[in-house]
Amino acid sequence: MAYPLESRLRPAHELGAASVSALGAALVLSSPWLFLVSPPWHLAFAGLLLGHAAWRGAAGLSNRLPSQAP
């Protein structure tokens, strides 16, 4: 980000999206019948949700950490 103060004051909305995706993956793995997903496909769907959670979580954490640029 161009403004270091903005990155410290801005709430990390990406972490909320990451937690919802991780919760969705846990629900799909625990009860695939609830989402009408057949057993071989529930692993792929949960993997996609976990990938999204990792992607958004990394984006949220990178905005919160101080940058190395002067």
C-alpha positions, 0 to 999 in steps of 0.5 A, spaced: 500 500 500 502 507 498 500 509 505 502 506 511 497 509 516 492 507 512 494 499 512 494 500 520 487 503 520 483 499 515 480 493 518 482 487 515 475 484 512 479 479 508 480 475 515 472 475 515 471 472 508 477 467 510 474 464 516 467 464 513 470 459 507 474 455 512 467 454 516 464 452 510 469 447 508 468 444 515 461 444 514 462 440 507 467 435 510 462 434 516 456 433 512 456 433 505 449 431 504 447 438 507 449 441 501 447 436 496 454 434 494 456 427 492 461 423 496 467 424 491 466 431 490 465 434 497 473 433 498 474 437 491 469 443 494 472 443 501 479 443 498 476 449 493 473 453 500 480 452 503 484 454 498 480 461 498 480 461 505 488 461 505 488 466 499 484 471 503 487 470 509 494 471 506 491 477 503 488 480 510 495 478 514 499 481 509 495 488 509 496 488 517 504 487 517 508 493 516 512 493 510 519 493 509 519 499 504 522 505 507 
